[in-house]
Amino acid sequence: MKKQVLSLFIVLLASSLFTACTSNESKPSTSSAPSTATNSNAGTANSTAQTNTSAAVSTKVTDLGTGVIQASDPSKLPDSAKQRNDTFIAGLTEPSGAFTPHFHQSGYDGNVASVLFAPLVTVDEKGKIVPYLAEKWEISKDQLTYTFHLNKDLKFSDGSPLTAEDVAFTLTILHDKNYDGGTDIFSSHIKGGLAYKEGKASSVAGIKVIDPQTIQIETDQVNATALLTLGGQVLSKAYYGKDYKFGSLEYIRELHAKPVGAGPYKLDKHLPGQELRFTANEHFFKGKPKIERFIYKTTEGDAFQFIETGEQDYAAFSATQDNLDKLQKLGFLNLKLNTSSAYGYISINHKKPYFKDKKLRQALIYGLDRKTIVEGVSQGSAQVANIPTSPTSWSYTEEGINPYHYDPEKAKTLLDEAGWKEGSDGVREKDGQKLVIRYLSSKSKGSDALIAIAKENYTAIGIQFEPEQFADFNALLAKVDGGDYDLASFSTPMLLDPHSGVSGFTTEEAKGYSNPKVDQLIKEGISTLDIEKRKEVYKKLYQELNEDPPYIFYSYSKLLYSYNSRIKGLDPNPYRGIATSLPLTSIE
């Protein structure tokens, strides 16, 4: 259950799909798998999106391609932004402060870590795995052994060398018996990992340092997700490991606020509720970033206002027509549309015994007019989700998938069959218990709309719907962690591989939801690196999850990235946000 709970800490709120957000770039979980995904929605961008727009002419959001809409009148840039020549400001929801990779408590911590630390491998704009700290790697013919070759002269931000020993240390502590972070290292099946965790070995046998620039990792099982898990962000052994003893990781947590990494920036100061200040890392392996200072602004407020006044250089918004019109009207912003690689969902608390009956879960889906909510609030830019993967993924399919169109009569029939009979007050009952559904969400326009329609929809079929909204993200997570709820709205992180979207549905992880066929198909889905074979497995898996839904799959979104026209080289990535292009970004 721990991994399942932690997965909630790494997500962004699904309702943020519909509202302006200071930064919705959730760092992919480190258990994400190798991605050969391409953006199936990319298509051919229209001429407006690919070329400079010379006039502030309204563009239909539904006509946008994947190119950049250039600012129509850069001279309108506010003076406050014009005067910043060495500082780039982006927005972010206040993080928890756990900035050490593999120990994050929220996706916002991951956003911070993405500019402070660096992985062995990363992904490009299409989700393809590409080299980063590792200049290359080899996978053995039996697909069990991974050999990473590091770039020469790598250094951490304190100037100390980064070598294969640091990679080995990072992978080793993830096997510690008291490690409880979000990286599922055991899915990679490194030889000797379990023996180390159980205290039966003094090291992880499958981790071998060949020389300072080469590390070899031997696994017991083929796993399609292993490359990105093994190639994750690297911790300094000299800094994070100087006090390490097996079974004791508290000292690492004490260093969360004082990070030392190999990313493009160094943390200068964290002012909770205000901002995080970073300075360029002169030891960054790709060269010191062109912009000396980077700031994550965490002040609560209207992201559009921050952009409009020049207080902020970059923000992501839901891709609604209203947002597009408002942003284009400003004239000084470059705009880019991306289809998210995540999906929004309404989690179901399977600790509640009544949810063991899939007919109740199916009734909740049929009984909710998702299309009206999703398409209405997003003004047509988002679409209803029915499977746990994004349309951007190579695994996406609609074959054999029930769309669960809004059908209150079908919902009533399923509730009747499940034994929930209408009481004298109109609320259904079973064995003396009323059908009361407690729903949790963030406070936003999107969740307001969902609650209004859900209350009407569910009341009509005999369900008492009791919503509770939270302005504070961490307060919502605490409530979910306590288990006192039935439904809660979330979104996944950006998904690099289809396994990341389904890994929480195994019997071991879900704790309450159990489907042996799902367990087997999830296992098969990562047991080969052959994409065509995996496609067939995931098609069967999605069909099974569609029939026996663990969650209410809710929405696929599009985000509209906006940044001031002086910022050059920024390329928001649907898989990695702005972190990958940030070191190459400049101000003109």
C-alpha positions as CSV (number, residue, x, y, z in Angstrom):
1,M,0.0,0.0,0.0
2,K,2.9,2.3,0.7
3,K,3.8,2.6,-3.0
4,Q,0.2,3.2,-3.9
5,V,-0.1,6.0,-1.3
6,L,3.2,7.5,-2.4
7,S,2.0,7.5,-6.0
8,L,-0.6,10.0,-4.9
9,F,2.1,12.2,-3.6
10,I,3.6,12.4,-7.1
11,V,0.5,13.5,-8.9
12,L,-1.0,16.8,-9.9
13,L,-4.6,17.5,-9.3
14,A,-6.9,16.4,-12.1
15,S,-8.9,19.6,-11.7
16,S,-5.9,21.7,-12.6
17,L,-6.6,20.4,-16.0
18,F,-9.2,23.0,-16.4
19,T,-7.6,26.1,-14.8
20,A,-4.7,28.3,-15.1
21,C,-1.7,26.8,-13.4
22,T,1.5,28.3,-12.4
23,S,3.3,25.2,-13.5
24,N,1.8,21.9,-14.1
25,E,5.0,20.1,-15.0
26,S,4.9,17.1,-12.7
27,K,8.2,15.2,-12.8
28,P,7.7,11.7,-14.1
29,S,8.0,9.1,-11.3
30,T,11.4,7.4,-11.3
31,S,9.7,4.1,-11.8
32,S,8.6,5.2,-15.3
33,A,9.7,2.9,-18.0
34,P,11.6,3.2,-21.3
35,S,9.4,5.1,-23.7
36,T,9.4,4.7,-27.4
37,A,6.1,6.7,-27.5
38,T,5.5,9.2,-30.1
39,N,2.8,11.9,-30.1
40,S,0.1,10.4,-32.1
41,N,-1.8,13.7,-32.0
42,A,1.0,15.7,-33.4
43,G,-0.2,15.8,-37.0
44,T,0.7,18.8,-39.1
45,A,0.6,22.1,-37.5
46,N,-1.4,24.8,-39.3
47,S,0.5,27.7,-40.8
48,T,-0.4,30.0,-38.0
49,A,1.1,27.8,-35.4
50,Q,4.3,27.2,-37.3
51,T,5.1,30.8,-38.4
52,N,5.2,34.2,-36.9
53,T,1.8,35.7,-36.2
54,S,2.1,39.4,-37.1
55,A,-1.3,40.5,-35.8
56,A,-3.2,39.6,-32.7
57,V,-5.8,37.6,-34.6
58,S,-7.8,35.1,-32.6
59,T,-6.8,31.5,-33.3
60,K,-9.1,28.6,-32.7
61,V,-7.6,26.3,-30.1
62,T,-9.0,23.3,-31.9
63,D,-6.9,24.3,-35.0
64,L,-3.6,24.6,-33.2
65,G,-0.9,22.2,-34.2
66,T,2.3,21.6,-32.3
67,G,4.3,24.5,-33.5
68,V,4.8,27.8,-31.7
69,I,2.6,30.8,-32.1
70,Q,5.0,33.7,-32.0
71,A,4.2,36.9,-30.1
72,S,2.4,39.4,-32.3
73,D,3.8,42.5,-30.6
74,P,6.8,41.9,-28.4
75,S,6.9,45.7,-27.7
76,K,4.0,45.3,-25.3
77,L,6.1,43.3,-22.9
78,P,5.8,45.0,-19.4
79,D,8.7,47.1,-18.2
80,S,9.2,44.8,-15.2
81,A,10.0,41.9,-17.6
82,K,12.0,44.0,-19.9
83,Q,14.3,45.0,-17.1
84,R,15.2,41.4,-16.2
85,N,18.3,40.5,-18.1
86,D,19.7,37.6,-16.1
87,T,16.6,36.1,-14.4
88,F,13.9,33.7,-15.6
89,I,10.8,33.3,-13.5
90,A,8.3,30.4,-13.7
91,G,5.5,29.6,-11.4
92,L,5.1,26.6,-9.1
93,T,2.7,25.4,-6.4
94,E,4.5,25.4,-3.1
95,P,6.6,22.2,-2.7
96,S,7.0,20.2,0.5
97,G,10.7,20.7,0.6
98,A,11.8,17.1,-0.1
99,F,14.1,18.0,-3.0
100,T,16.3,14.9,-2.8
101,P,15.5,12.6,-5.8
102,H,13.7,9.4,-5.0
103,F,12.4,10.9,-1.8
104,H,9.9,13.4,-3.1
105,Q,6.6,13.9,-1.4
106,S,4.9,15.7,-4.3
107,G,5.3,16.3,-8.0
108,Y,6.2,19.9,-7.1
109,D,9.3,18.6,-5.2
110,G,10.1,16.8,-8.4
111,N,9.9,20.1,-10.4
112,V,12.5,21.6,-8.1
113,A,14.7,18.5,-8.3
114,S,14.6,18.5,-12.1
115,V,16.7,21.6,-12.2
116,L,19.1,20.6,-9.4
117,F,19.8,17.0,-10.3
118,A,20.5,15.1,-13.5
119,P,19.8,11.5,-14.6
120,L,21.9,9.1,-16.7
121,V,19.3,9.1,-19.4
122,T,16.3,11.4,-20.3
123,V,13.6,11.6,-23.0
124,D,13.2,13.9,-25.9
125,E,10.0,15.6,-27.0
126,K,8.6,12.4,-28.4
127,G,9.3,10.4,-25.3
128,K,12.3,8.6,-26.8
129,I,15.1,7.7,-24.4
130,V,18.3,9.7,-25.1
131,P,21.7,10.0,-23.3
132,Y,22.3,12.6,-20.6
133,L,25.0,12.0,-17.9
134,A,25.6,8.7,-19.6
135,E,27.0,9.2,-23.1
136,K,25.9,5.7,-24.2
137,W,24.7,2.4,-22.8
138,E,24.5,-1.2,-23.9
139,I,21.9,-3.9,-23.2
140,S,23.0,-7.5,-23.4
141,K,21.4,-9.9,-25.9
142,D,19.4,-11.6,-23.2
143,Q,18.2,-8.1,-22.1
144,L,19.3,-8.7,-18.5
145,T,22.5,-6.7,-18.3
146,Y,22.8,-2.9,-18.6
147,T,26.1,-1.1,-19.0
148,F,26.2,2.7,-18.7
149,H,29.2,4.7,-19.9
150,L,29.3,8.1,-18.3
151,N,30.5,11.3,-19.9
152,K,34.0,12.4,-18.9
153,D,34.7,14.9,-16.2
154,L,31.3,15.0,-14.7
155,K,30.9,17.1,-11.5
156,F,28.3,17.8,-8.9
157,S,27.4,21.4,-8.1
158,D,30.0,21.5,-5.3
159,G,32.7,20.7,-7.7
160,S,33.3,17.1,-6.6
161,P,33.5,14.4,-9.3
162,L,30.5,12.4,-10.3
163,T,31.5,8.8,-11.1
164,A,30.1,5.3,-11.4
165,E,30.5,5.0,-7.6
166,D,27.8,7.6,-7.1
167,V,25.5,5.7,-9.4
168,A,26.1,2.5,-7.5
169,F,25.5,4.3,-4.2
170,T,22.2,5.7,-5.5
171,L,20.9,2.4,-6.6
172,T,22.1,0.7,-3.4
173,I,20.2,2.9,-1.0
174,L,17.0,2.4,-3.0
175,H,17.3,-1.2,-1.8
176,D,17.6,-0.2,1.9
177,K,15.0,-1.9,4.1
178,N,13.8,1.5,5.3
179,Y,13.6,3.2,1.9
180,D,10.0,4.3,1.5
181,G,10.2,6.7,-1.5
182,G,8.5,6.5,-4.8
183,T,11.1,4.8,-6.9
184,D,10.1,1.2,-7.4
185,I,13.6,-0.2,-7.8
186,F,12.5,-3.7,-7.2
187,S,10.6,-3.7,-10.5
188,S,14.0,-3.7,-12.2
189,H,14.9,-7.0,-10.4
190,I,18.6,-6.2,-9.9
191,K,20.4,-9.3,-8.8
192,G,21.0,-9.5,-5.1
193,G,18.7,-6.5,-4.4
194,L,16.3,-8.5,-2.2
195,A,19.2,-10.1,-0.3
196,Y,20.5,-6.7,0.5
197,K,17.2,-5.4,1.6
198,E,16.8,-8.4,4.0
199,G,20.2,-7.8,5.5
200,K,21.6,-11.0,4.0
201,A,24.3,-9.3,1.9
202,S,26.5,-6.3,2.5
203,S,26.1,-5.1,-1.1
204,V,23.8,-5.5,-4.1
205,A,25.5,-8.2,-6.1
206,G,24.2,-7.1,-9.5
207,I,25.7,-3.6,-9.2
208,K,29.3,-3.6,-10.5
209,V,31.5,-0.6,-10.9
210,I,33.8,-1.4,-13.8
211,D,35.8,1.9,-13.7
212,P,35.1,5.5,-12.7
213,Q,33.1,6.0,-15.9
214,T,31.4,2.6,-16.3
215,I,28.8,0.8,-14.3
216,Q,27.2,-2.6,-15.1
217,I,23.9,-3.7,-13.7
218,E,22.8,-7.3,-13.9
219,T,19.1,-8.1,-13.5
220,D,17.2,-11.4,-13.0
221,Q,14.2,-10.6,-15.3
222,V,13.6,-8.8,-18.5
223,N,11.8,-5.6,-17.7
224,A,10.8,-3.0,-20.3
225,T,10.8,-0.2,-17.6
226,A,14.4,-0.9,-16.4
227,L,16.4,1.5,-18.5
228,L,14.8,4.7,-17.1
229,T,14.6,3.3,-13.6
230,L,18.3,2.4,-13.6
231,G,19.2,5.6,-15.4
232,G,17.5,8.0,-12.9
233,Q,18.9,11.0,-11.1
234,V,22.2,10.5,-9.4
235,L,23.1,11.3,-5.7
236,S,26.6,12.2,-4.5
237,K,28.0,9.4,-2.4
238,A,30.4,11.8,-0.8
239,Y,27.6,14.1,0.3
240,Y,24.6,11.9,0.8
241,G,26.5,8.8,1.7
242,K,29.1,9.9,4.2
243,D,26.9,8.9,7.1
244,Y,25.0,6.0,5.4
245,K,24.5,2.9,7.4
246,F,22.2,0.1,6.3
247,G,18.7,0.7,7.8
248,S,19.3,4.4,8.5
249,L,18.1,7.0,6.0
250,E,17.1,9.8,8.3
251,Y,20.2,11.7,7.7
252,I,19.3,11.9,4.0
253,R,16.0,13.5,4.8
254,E,17.9,16.1,6.9
255,L,19.6,17.1,3.7
256,H,16.4,17.6,1.6
257,A,16.6,21.4,1.9
258,K,20.4,21.5,1.2
259,P,20.6,19.7,-2.1
260,V,23.8,19.0,-4.0
261,G,23.2,17.7,-7.5
262,A,24.5,17.7,-11.1
263,G,21.7,19.6,-12.7
264,P,21.9,23.0,-14.4
265,Y,21.1,25.1,-11.3
266,K,22.0,25.2,-7.6
267,L,19.5,26.1,-4.9
268,D,20.3,29.5,-3.5
269,K,17.4,30.1,-1.1
270,H,13.9,28.8,-0.4
271,L,11.4,31.3,0.9
272,P,8.3,29.2,1.7
273,G,5.1,30.7,0.3
274,Q,7.1,33.1,-1.9
275,E,9.8,31.6,-4.1
276,L,12.8,29.3,-4.7
277,R,15.9,31.0,-6.0
278,F,18.5,29.2,-8.1
279,T,21.8,30.2,-9.5
280,A,23.5,28.7,-12.6
281,N,25.7,25.7,-11.9
282,E,29.2,26.5,-13.3
283,H,30.0,22.7,-13.1
284,F,27.0,21.6,-15.3
285,F,28.3,19.1,-17.8
286,K,26.7,20.8,-20.8
287,G,28.2,24.2,-19.8
288,K,27.0,26.9,-17.4
289,P,23.4,27.8,-18.3
290,K,23.0,31.0,-20.3
291,I,20.6,32.6,-17.7
292,E,22.3,33.2,-14.4
293,R,19.3,33.1,-12.2
294,F,16.1,31.0,-12.2
295,I,13.2,31.5,-9.8
296,Y,10.2,29.3,-9.1
297,K,7.5,31.7,-7.8
298,T,5.3,30.0,-5.3
299,T,3.2,33.0,-4.2
300,E,-0.5,32.1,-4.4
301,G,-2.4,34.1,-6.9
302,D,-3.7,34.4,-10.5
303,A,-1.2,33.0,-12.9
304,F,-2.6,35.0,-15.8
305,Q,-2.2,38.2,-13.7
306,F,1.4,37.3,-13.0
307,I,2.1,36.8,-16.7
308,E,0.1,39.9,-17.7
309,T,2.1,42.2,-15.4
310,G,5.4,40.7,-16.2
311,E,6.0,39.3,-12.7
312,Q,6.4,35.9,-14.3
313,D,8.0,34.8,-17.6
314,Y,6.4,31.4,-18.0
315,A,3.1,29.7,-17.1
316,A,1.0,26.7,-18.3
317,F,-2.7,27.0,-18.7
318,S,-5.6,24.7,-19.7
319,A,-6.0,24.9,-23.4
320,T,-9.4,26.6,-23.5
321,Q,-10.4,29.1,-26.2
322,D,-10.9,31.8,-23.5
323,N,-7.3,31.3,-22.3
324,L,-5.9,31.3,-25.8
325,D,-7.8,34.5,-26.6
326,K,-6.6,36.2,-23.4
327,L,-3.0,35.2,-23.9
328,Q,-2.9,36.1,-27.6
329,K,-4.4,39.5,-26.8
330,L,-1.4,40.4,-24.6
331,G,0.7,40.3,-27.7
332,F,4.1,39.7,-26.0
333,L,3.8,36.0,-25.4
334,N,4.9,33.0,-27.4
335,L,2.4,30.1,-27.1
336,K,2.8,26.4,-27.6
337,L,0.2,23.6,-27.3
338,N,1.0,20.2,-26.0
339,T,-1.2,17.1,-25.4
340,S,-0.5,15.9,-22.0
341,S,1.1,12.4,-21.6
342,A,-0.9,12.1,-18.3
343,Y,-4.5,11.2,-17.7
344,G,-6.9,12.5,-15.1
345,Y,-8.8,10.1,-12.9
346,I,-11.1,9.9,-9.9
347,S,-9.6,7.4,-7.5
348,I,-11.8,4.9,-5.8
349,N,-11.1,3.9,-2.2
350,H,-11.0,0.1,-2.4
351,K,-10.6,-0.1,1.4
352,K,-14.4,0.4,1.4
353,P,-15.9,-3.1,1.1
354,Y,-18.8,-2.0,-1.0
355,F,-16.5,-1.1,-3.9
356,K,-15.6,-4.8,-4.3
357,D,-18.7,-5.1,-6.5
358,K,-17.7,-3.8,-9.9
359,K,-21.3,-3.1,-10.7
360,L,-21.3,-0.2,-8.2
361,R,-18.1,1.1,-9.8
362,Q,-19.6,0.8,-13.2
363,A,-22.7,2.6,-12.1
364,L,-20.7,5.5,-10.8
365,I,-19.2,5.8,-14.3
366,Y,-22.4,5.5,-16.2
367,G,-24.1,7.8,-13.8
368,L,-21.7,10.7,-14.3
369,D,-21.9,12.9,-17.3
370,R,-18.1,13.1,-17.8
371,K,-18.4,14.4,-21.4
372,T,-20.4,17.5,-20.4
373,I,-18.0,18.3,-17.6
374,V,-14.7,17.6,-19.4
375,E,-15.6,19.1,-22.8
376,G,-17.6,21.9,-21.3
377,V,-15.1,23.3,-18.8
378,S,-12.2,22.8,-21.2
379,Q,-14.2,24.3,-24.1
380,G,-13.6,21.3,-26.2
381,S,-9.8,20.9,-25.8
382,A,-9.9,18.0,-23.4
383,Q,-11.6,14.6,-24.0
384,V,-13.0,11.9,-21.8
385,A,-10.7,9.1,-20.8
386,N,-11.7,5.5,-20.7
387,I,-8.3,3.7,-20.3
388,P,-5.2,4.5,-18.2
389,T,-3.0,5.9,-20.9
390,S,-2.8,9.1,-22.9
391,P,-3.6,9.3,-26.7
392,T,0.0,10.3,-27.1
393,S,1.1,6.8,-26.1
394,W,1.9,4.0,-28.6
395,S,-0.2,1.8,-26.4
396,Y,-3.4,3.8,-26.8
397,T,-6.4,2.0,-28.2
398,E,-10.1,2.3,-28.5
399,E,-10.6,-1.3,-29.7
400,G,-12.9,-3.2,-27.5
401,I,-13.3,-0.3,-25.1
402,N,-16.6,0.6,-23.6
403,P,-16.9,4.4,-23.7
404,Y,-19.4,4.4,-20.7
405,H,-21.5,7.1,-22.3
406,Y,-23.7,8.9,-19.7
407,D,-26.6,6.6,-19.1
408,P,-28.5,7.1,-15.8
409,E,-30.9,4.3,-16.6
410,K,-28.1,1.8,-17.0
411,A,-26.6,3.1,-13.8
412,K,-29.9,2.5,-11.9
413,T,-30.1,-1.0,-13.3
414,L,-26.5,-1.8,-12.1
415,L,-27.3,-0.4,-8.7
416,D,-30.4,-2.5,-8.5
417,E,-28.4,-5.6,-9.5
418,A,-25.8,-4.8,-6.8
419,G,-28.5,-4.8,-4.1
420,W,-28.7,-1.0,-3.6
421,K,-32.5,-0.3,-3.4
422,E,-34.1,3.1,-3.2
423,G,-35.1,4.2,0.3
424,S,-38.1,6.3,1.3
425,D,-35.9,9.5,1.1
426,G,-34.7,8.6,-2.4
427,V,-31.3,7.5,-1.3
428,R,-30.4,3.9,-2.0
429,E,-29.7,1.5,0.8
430,K,-28.1,-1.9,1.3
431,D,-28.0,-3.9,4.5
432,G,-29.1,-0.9,6.4
433,Q,-26.3,1.3,4.9
434,K,-27.2,4.4,2.8
435,L,-25.2,4.9,-0.4
436,V,-23.3,8.0,0.6
437,I,-20.3,8.9,-1.6
438,R,-17.7,11.3,-0.1
439,Y,-15.7,13.0,-2.8
440,L,-12.4,15.0,-2.3
441,S,-10.8,17.4,-4.7
442,S,-8.8,20.6,-4.9
443,K,-10.6,23.9,-5.0
444,S,-10.8,25.0,-8.6
445,K,-13.2,26.0,-11.4
446,G,-12.9,22.5,-12.7
447,S,-13.8,20.8,-9.5
448,D,-16.6,23.3,-8.9
449,A,-18.1,22.2,-12.3
450,L,-17.6,18.5,-11.5
451,I,-19.2,18.8,-8.1
452,A,-22.2,20.7,-9.4
453,I,-22.9,18.1,-12.2
454,A,-22.0,15.1,-10.1
455,K,-24.4,16.1,-7.3
456,E,-27.2,16.5,-9.8
457,N,-26.3,13.3,-11.7
458,Y,-25.9,11.1,-8.6
459,T,-28.9,12.4,-6.7
460,A,-31.0,11.4,-9.8
461,I,-29.9,7.8,-9.4
462,G,-30.2,7.6,-5.6
463,I,-26.7,8.4,-4.5
464,Q,-26.0,11.0,-1.7
465,F,-23.0,12.9,-2.9
466,E,-21.0,14.8,-0.3
467,P,-18.1,16.8,-1.7
468,E,-15.2,18.4,0.2
469,Q,-12.7,20.7,-1.5
470,F,-9.2,21.7,-0.4
471,A,-7.3,24.9,-1.1
472,D,-4.1,23.2,0.2
473,F,-2.7,20.3,-1.9
474,N,-1.0,18.7,1.1
475,A,-4.2,18.9,3.1
476,L,-6.0,16.9,0.4
477,L,-3.2,14.3,0.3
478,A,-3.3,14.0,4.1
479,K,-7.1,13.3,4.0
480,V,-6.6,10.7,1.2
481,D,-3.8,9.1,3.2
482,G,-6.1,8.8,6.2
483,G,-8.6,6.8,4.1
484,D,-11.7,8.8,5.1
485,Y,-13.2,9.2,1.6
486,D,-14.8,7.3,-1.3
487,L,-13.6,9.2,-4.4
488,A,-10.8,11.7,-5.0
489,S,-9.7,13.6,-8.1
490,F,-6.1,13.4,-9.3
491,S,-4.0,13.2,-12.4
492,T,-1.0,11.0,-13.0
493,P,2.5,12.4,-13.6
494,M,3.7,12.7,-17.1
495,L,3.9,9.1,-18.3
496,L,7.0,7.9,-20.1
497,D,5.7,4.3,-20.6
498,P,2.3,2.7,-20.4
499,H,3.4,0.6,-17.4
500,S,3.6,3.8,-15.3
501,G,-0.1,4.3,-15.9
502,V,-1.1,0.8,-14.6
503,S,1.5,-0.2,-12.1
504,G,-0.8,0.8,-9.2
505,F,-3.5,-1.6,-10.1
506,T,-1.8,-4.8,-9.1
507,T,-3.1,-6.7,-6.1
508,E,0.0,-5.9,-4.2
509,E,-0.1,-2.1,-4.8
510,A,-3.9,-1.4,-4.9
511,K,-4.8,-3.1,-1.6
512,G,-8.5,-3.7,-2.0
513,Y,-8.7,-4.0,-5.8
514,S,-7.6,-7.4,-7.0
515,N,-7.9,-8.9,-10.4
516,P,-5.6,-11.9,-11.2
517,K,-6.0,-11.3,-15.0
518,V,-4.9,-7.7,-14.5
519,D,-1.9,-8.8,-12.4
520,Q,-0.8,-11.2,-15.1
521,L,-1.2,-8.7,-18.0
522,I,0.7,-6.0,-16.1
523,K,3.5,-8.5,-15.6
524,E,3.5,-9.5,-19.3
525,G,3.5,-5.9,-20.3
526,I,7.0,-5.3,-19.0
527,S,8.4,-8.8,-19.8
528,T,9.5,-7.9,-23.3
529,L,11.1,-4.9,-25.0
530,D,9.3,-5.7,-28.2
531,I,6.8,-2.8,-28.8
532,E,4.4,-4.8,-31.0
533,K,4.1,-7.6,-28.5
534,R,3.6,-5.0,-25.7
535,K,0.9,-3.3,-27.7
536,E,-1.1,-6.6,-27.8
537,V,-0.7,-7.1,-24.1
538,Y,-1.8,-3.6,-23.2
539,K,-4.8,-3.8,-25.5
540,K,-6.0,-6.8,-23.5
541,L,-5.1,-5.1,-20.2
542,Y,-7.0,-1.9,-21.1
543,Q,-10.0,-4.0,-22.1
544,E,-9.9,-5.8,-18.7
545,L,-9.5,-2.5,-16.7
546,N,-12.3,-1.0,-18.7
547,E,-14.6,-3.9,-17.7
548,D,-13.4,-4.1,-14.1
549,P,-12.5,-0.4,-13.5
550,P,-10.2,0.3,-10.5
551,Y,-10.8,4.1,-11.0
552,I,-13.1,6.3,-12.9
553,F,-10.9,7.2,-15.8
554,Y,-11.8,10.8,-16.4
555,S,-9.9,13.0,-18.9
556,Y,-7.1,13.6,-21.3
557,S,-6.0,17.2,-21.3
558,K,-4.1,19.7,-23.4
559,L,-1.9,22.4,-22.0
560,L,-1.1,25.8,-23.4
561,Y,2.4,26.9,-22.5
562,S,3.0,30.7,-22.5
563,Y,6.3,32.5,-22.1
564,N,7.5,36.0,-22.8
565,S,9.0,36.6,-26.2
566,R,12.4,37.6,-24.9
567,I,12.9,34.0,-23.7
568,K,14.7,32.1,-26.5
569,G,15.3,28.4,-26.7
570,L,12.6,27.3,-24.3
571,D,10.9,24.2,-25.5
572,P,8.2,22.9,-23.1
573,N,8.2,19.1,-23.3
574,P,5.1,17.0,-22.7
575,Y,7.3,14.4,-21.0
576,R,9.9,16.6,-19.1
577,G,8.3,20.1,-18.9
578,I,10.9,22.9,-19.2
579,A,13.8,21.2,-17.3
580,T,15.5,19.7,-20.4
581,S,15.6,22.9,-22.4
582,L,16.2,25.3,-19.5
583,P,20.0,25.1,-19.6
584,L,19.9,26.3,-23.3
585,T,17.4,29.0,-22.7
586,S,18.5,32.7,-23.0
587,I,17.1,36.2,-22.7
588,E,17.4,38.6,-25.6
